[in-house]
Amino acid sequence: MNLPGNLSPKKLVLSCLIGLMASSLTSLVMAADLVGDANKGASKVSLCAGCHAIPGYRSSVPEIYTIPMIGGQSAAYLVSALQAYKKGERKHPTMRGIAGSLSDQDMVDIAAYYAGQSASSKPNYLK
């Protein structure tokens, strides 16, 4: 491998890892500074409820997968999962597309809404 100057393969890998970590930490810090509003989140979950509010619902894209009920889940976990889908770190294509359309504020609002629910909460289809 021909690398410019005195850049060894080890230094290149180390530089890439440092850049990746800095990028990830920046996203987490930005989301950590935001405050979720469950009321605003309630107006943003109609698309989520189409899958996540159906007990035992299964998807067959890209493989057979049982869709989790996310009511009552930790807000921090939900934000982390949405960010991972948006970055392509999680592979489900539908969730990657949905998360890709969300702002950081949307994510924390949706997470605040679902964190305040339970797995048996009535679905919010119309908001």
Long-range contacts (C-beta under 8 A, 24 or more apart in sequence): 27-83, 27-87, 27-104, 28-80, 28-83, 30-104, 31-79, 31-83, 31-104, 31-107, 31-108, 34-104, 34-105, 34-108, 35-108, 36-75, 36-108, 36-109, 36-110, 36-111, 36-112, 36-113, 36-115, 37-109, 37-112, 38-109, 38-112, 38-113, 38-115, 38-116, 39-113, 40-109, 41-109, 41-110, 41-111, 41-112, 41-113, 41-114, 42-113, 42-124, 42-127, 43-127, 44-106, 44-109, 44-110, 44-113, 44-127, 45-110, 45-113, 45-114, 45-124, 45-127, 46-124, 46-125, 46-126, 46-127, 47-98, 48-98, 48-110, 48-114, 49-123, 49-124, 49-125, 50-125, 51-94, 53-123, 53-124, 53-125, 54-123, 59-92, 59-94, 61-93, 61-94, 62-91, 62-92, 62-93, 65-92, 69-119, 70-114, 71-114, 71-117, 71-118, 71-119, 71-120, 71-121, 72-114, 72-115, 72-117, 72-118, 72-119, 72-121, 73-114, 73-115, 74-115, 75-108, 75-111, 75-112, 75-114, 75-115, 76-111, 78-107, 78-110, 78-111, 78-114, 78-115, 79-107, 79-108, 79-111, 82-107, 82-110, 82-111, 83-107
